[in-house]
């Protein structure tokens, strides 16, 4: 699939150069989640022969996922940085007890986002290693 086609689809949801509305940002995350659900369905054992007819297709799938997981740490860090930029005096919190304050919540979220970024980096590394094998496969079609 050509990069221009992918860009055109993505631009319908969240244009690269904006506008970056809250609804569009949330929609983009929801579409990613839905596409993963659909990939899960497409690669179920009864669907896999159609979706993954050859190792090269599996390699292409893993390549896309490698790139996606490799980009997630930046997103997590940017969200954390934005959370830290909010005025703590304007942040309301649910009543979770006396020790839970906006600054504690932001620090907790940032620690979790940093941990998630580290996990994504490890996932991306593992996918790159898997692709080290899958890109070497060839497949002879019997037809």
N, C-alpha and C positions, 0 to 999 in steps of 0.2 A: 504494500500500500504506500503510495507516494506521500512524502512529508507534507506537501501542499494540501492534500486531501485531509490529512489528520489535523493540520492547522485550521482548516476551514470548519471542521466539525467542532474543534475545541473553541474556536472564536464564537460559535453560536451560543456557547454556554458561558464562557469567561474570556472576553477578548484580551489578548496579551497586553495591549497598550491601553486598556480600560474602555469603558468605565468599569471599575471594580466595586460594584455595589455589594452590600451585605448579602442580599438574596442570591446574587450570582456566585459569590464565594461559597455559600452554604450549598447551593445547587451543584457546584463543581465537585465538592467533597462527596455529596450524595451519589452523583453519577459514577465517581470512582468506585464507591462501595457497590453499586448496582452492577457495574461491569465485572467486578471480581466475582460477584454472585453468578453472573452469566458464564464467566469462564469456568467456574466450578461446575456448573451444569453441563457445559459443552464438553468437559473432559471427564465426565463420569464414564465408567467402563463401557456402558452401552452406547454412548455417544462418541467415545474416543476414536474409533476407527474413522469416523467422518471428520472430526475436528483436528485430529492429529494423525493424518495418514502416513506420515514419514517423519523420521528423526529431525529433518531440517525444519519442519513446522514446530516441533517441540523446542528446537533451538531458537527459532524466531520468537516464540512465546516467552521463553526464559530470558531472552535478550531484552524484550520490552519490560518485563518485570524487574530485571536487573537495573535498567535505567530509572524506572519509577521508584524503586526502593532507594536507589542511590541519591535521588533528589529529595526524598522526604526529610532527611536530617535538616537541611536548610529551612524547609517549611516549619519544622518544629521549633527551631531556634528563633525564627522570625516571629512566630506566634508568641513565644515566651518573651521576647524582647518587647513586643507590643503590650503584653500584659503588664510588664514592668513599667511601662510608660504612663499607665493610667494614674490619675491623681487619687492616692489612697483615701483622701478625705471625701471623695465622691463615690467610692465603691461601697455599695451596700452588701451585707452578707446575711445569710440565713442564720438563725440562732443556733449555732453549733457549739456553744460553750464559750467560756471567758477567754480561753487561750487562742481561739481561732479568730484571727483578725485579717483584714484585707492583705496586709503585708505578709502574714504567715501563709495565706492562701496563694498569693503570687509566687512566693518562694517554693512552696510545695508543688505547684503546677510546673514551675520551671525545672525543678529537680526531676519530675516525672517526664517532662519533655526531653530533657537531656538524656535520661536513661533510654527513652524510646528512640532517640536519634542514634545512640550507640548500638542499640539492637538492630536498627535498620542498616547501619553500616556493616554489621556482621552478616545480615541477611544478604545484602548486596554482594559482599565478598564471596559468600557461599554460592550465590547464583552465578557469579563470574567463574568460579571453579567448576560448577556443573557444566557451564557452557564450554569450558575447556575440553570436556569430553564430547558434548553433543555436537559441537561444530565439526568434529572429526568423522562423524557418522555419515555413511552413504546408505542408500536403500534401493534395492532393485525391485521394481514393481513387477508382479507376476503377469500383469495383463499385456 
